[in-house]
Amino acid sequence: MKVTNSNTLLIHKNTEYLPNQTKAEASNHHKSQNFHEYLERSNTDSTSLTKLNYAYTNGSDFIKAKASEVDLPLLTLEEIKSTFSDQESALALTPGTKIKLSSYTNPAVYVTVEKESVSISTDTTPLGRAYVNEFNTTVREMLNVTNSNEIPDLSKLSKEDLAIVKQMQQEHADAVKGIGGEKQYQSLHAIAESLDDFIRFANGQSHSVSVEDHENIKSGLEMMGIDTSQPFYINGNKIEYGENGFVRSLQ
């Protein structure tokens, strides 16, 4: 789903998006004649391949397993507090956690751990998935659309409601410009999406991290104050980056 600066809600109907997949990645996948093999190569890392229970030889099984992991709610602070470490290089990334990213000061940018995902925002404006969710929720309430499968018709908005929607779009555009433009925005969005997967991995809710996520995770952690050159703790679990540049659990 893409929200543009026009008054149109766009749905890309013929594109299969995987959990945490960008539009560009989806396009590349469609061009591949061997979709399942691509997924196995790009998403099953060397750590999981050493454990027979976590190695997939069938692309369909892999997709189902990853989808089920994404649907799991993230562990709460109450659930992980017994294993939480008081080490200096440690973070608790549980629902409700909001951390300022060190690379952004004007405006400040935050990572927030939600119940089932990770979002980014400035002091006043949600970005990425959080913005899309807020925009869609606002429009659905304005038009009294309760069916989740129904696409709201923005042409039916009142003049007053349309002004509110346009203001939301303008504030979002200004926030994107404020953090450095579209390239920086896409980079932050990728970090948030990657951290979503990583937290489940750190919690033991997932057994692997997608290959393309490792560098984004590293960038995000370092902006949150973690020294990734040495072992660190996430939600009480010991993690490190190996010589191959891949994150791995030391539990």
C-alpha positions in Angstrom: 0.0 0.0 0.0 1.3 3.4 -0.9 0.0 6.8 0.2 0.8 9.6 -2.2 0.5 13.3 -1.9 -2.6 13.3 -4.0 -6.0 12.4 -2.7 -5.8 8.8 -3.8 -5.2 5.7 -1.8 -3.2 3.3 -4.0 -3.2 -0.4 -3.7 -0.8 -2.5 -5.7 -3.1 -5.4 -6.4 -0.9 -7.7 -8.4 2.2 -7.6 -6.2 2.8 -10.3 -3.6 4.6 -8.6 -0.7 6.4 -10.7 1.8 6.6 -9.7 5.5 8.9 -6.6 5.8 9.5 -6.5 2.0 10.1 -3.3 0.2 8.4 -2.4 -3.1 11.8 -2.6 -4.9 12.4 -6.1 -3.5 9.0 -7.2 -4.5 9.6 -6.1 -8.1 12.9 -8.0 -8.2 11.2 -11.1 -6.9 8.5 -11.0 -9.6 11.2 -11.0 -12.2 12.8 -14.1 -10.8 11.8 -17.3 -12.5 12.7 -19.3 -9.4 11.0 -17.4 -6.6 11.3 -20.1 -3.9 14.9 -20.8 -4.5 15.7 -17.1 -4.3 14.1 -16.9 -0.9 16.0 -19.9 0.4 19.3 -18.4 -0.7 18.6 -14.9 0.5 16.9 -15.6 3.8 18.5 -18.8 5.3 21.8 -17.8 6.8 24.8 -20.0 7.7 23.8 -20.2 11.4 20.4 -21.7 10.7 21.8 -24.2 8.2 23.9 -25.7 11.0 20.7 -26.7 12.8 18.6 -29.3 10.9 15.4 -28.2 12.6 15.8 -24.6 11.1 17.0 -25.5 7.6 14.4 -25.4 4.9 14.6 -27.4 1.6 11.2 -26.4 0.5 10.5 -22.7 -0.4 6.8 -22.9 0.6 7.6 -24.3 4.0 10.1 -21.4 4.5 7.5 -18.8 3.6 4.9 -20.2 6.0 7.4 -20.4 8.8 8.6 -16.8 8.4 5.0 -15.5 8.1 4.0 -17.3 11.3 7.0 -15.6 13.1 6.0 -12.1 11.9 2.4 -12.7 13.3 3.8 -13.4 16.8 3.5 -10.5 19.3 6.8 -9.2 20.5 7.8 -10.3 24.1 6.9 -7.8 26.8 9.3 -6.5 29.5 7.4 -8.6 32.1 8.1 -11.7 30.0 11.9 -11.1 29.6 12.8 -9.3 32.9 14.0 -12.5 34.5 16.7 -12.8 31.9 17.5 -9.1 31.4 21.1 -8.2 31.7 22.5 -5.1 33.6 25.6 -5.1 31.3 26.6 -1.7 29.9 26.1 -2.8 26.3 22.5 -3.9 26.7 19.0 -2.8 25.5 15.5 -3.8 26.4 13.5 -3.7 23.2 10.0 -4.5 24.3 6.6 -3.0 23.4 6.5 0.6 24.7 10.2 1.2 24.4 11.0 4.5 22.6 14.7 5.3 21.8 16.2 8.4 20.2 18.5 7.8 17.3 21.9 9.5 17.8 22.4 10.5 14.2 19.3 12.8 14.1 18.9 15.9 16.2 16.8 18.5 14.2 14.3 17.0 14.1 14.9 14.2 16.5 14.0 10.7 15.2 12.8 7.9 17.4 12.4 4.1 17.1 9.4 2.8 19.0 8.7 -0.9 19.7 5.0 -1.6 19.2 3.1 -4.7 20.2 3.8 -6.5 16.9 6.2 -4.2 15.0 8.8 -1.4 15.1 8.0 2.1 14.0 9.9 5.4 13.4 8.8 8.9 14.1 9.9 12.5 14.7 8.9 14.4 17.8 5.5 15.1 16.2 5.0 13.0 13.1 4.8 9.2 12.6 6.8 7.9 9.6 6.8 4.7 7.6 4.3 2.0 8.6 3.1 4.1 11.6 2.1 7.0 9.2 0.3 4.6 6.8 -1.6 3.1 9.7 -2.6 6.4 11.2 -3.6 7.8 7.8 -5.7 4.8 6.9 -7.3 4.7 10.4 -8.2 8.4 10.2 -9.7 8.1 6.7 -11.7 5.0 7.6 -13.1 6.7 10.7 -14.1 9.8 8.7 -15.9 7.7 6.1 -17.3 5.2 8.7 -15.6 2.3 6.8 -15.6 -0.8 9.1 -14.8 -3.5 6.5 -11.1 -4.0 6.5 -11.3 -5.3 2.9 -13.1 -2.2 1.6 -10.9 0.6 0.0 -12.1 4.0 1.2 -13.2 6.4 -1.4 -11.4 9.7 -0.6 -13.6 11.5 -3.1 -16.5 11.2 -0.5 -14.6 13.1 2.2 -16.2 16.4 3.3 -14.3 19.6 2.7 -13.4 19.8 6.4 -12.1 16.2 6.5 -10.2 16.6 3.2 -8.4 19.6 4.8 -7.3 17.4 7.7 -6.1 14.7 5.4 -4.1 17.2 3.3 -2.6 18.6 6.5 -1.5 15.1 7.5 0.1 14.5 4.1 1.9 17.9 4.3 3.2 17.2 7.8 4.5 13.9 6.6 6.2 15.4 3.6 7.8 18.1 5.8 9.1 15.5 8.2 10.6 13.5 5.4 12.3 16.6 4.1 13.5 17.5 7.6 15.3 14.2 8.1 17.2 14.6 4.9 14.8 13.6 2.1 13.5 10.4 0.6 16.8 8.5 0.7 17.2 9.0 4.4 13.5 8.2 4.9 13.8 4.9 3.1 17.0 4.1 5.0 15.2 4.6 8.4 12.2 2.7 7.2 14.5 -0.3 6.3 16.1 -0.1 9.7 12.7 -0.2 11.5 11.6 -3.2 9.3 14.9 -5.0 10.0 14.7 -4.4 13.7 11.3 -5.9 13.7 12.7 -9.2 12.6 15.8 -8.9 14.8 13.9 -8.5 18.0 12.1 -11.7 17.4 15.4 -13.4 16.7 16.9 -12.0 19.9 13.8 -13.2 21.8 14.1 -16.7 20.4 10.8 -16.2 18.6 12.6 -16.6 15.2 15.6 -18.7 14.3 17.2 -16.6 11.6 17.6 -13.1 10.2 17.3 -12.3 6.6 20.6 -11.7 4.9 19.7 -8.2 3.7 18.7 -7.2 7.3 22.1 -7.6 9.0 23.6 -4.2 8.0 20.4 -2.3 8.7 20.2 -3.9 12.2 23.8 -2.9 12.9 23.1 0.7 11.8 20.0 0.9 14.0 21.7 -0.6 17.1 24.7 1.7 16.8 22.4 4.7 16.6 20.8 3.4 19.8 24.1 3.3 21.6 25.2 -0.3 21.2 28.8 -1.1 20.4 28.5 -3.9 17.8 32.2 -4.5 17.7 31.8 -6.6 20.8 29.1 -8.9 22.2 26.0 -7.1 23.5 22.7 -8.0 25.1 19.2 -7.6 23.7 16.3 -8.5 26.0 18.7 -10.5 28.2 20.1 -12.5 25.3 23.8 -12.3 24.3 24.3 -11.4 20.7 27.3 -10.6 18.5 28.3 -9.8 14.9 30.6 -12.5 13.5 33.5 -12.0 11.2 31.2 -12.5 8.2 29.1 -9.5 9.2 26.1 -11.6 10.3 24.5 -11.2 13.7 24.2 -14.4 15.7 23.0 -15.5 19.1 25.5 -16.7 21.8 22.9 -18.2 24.0 
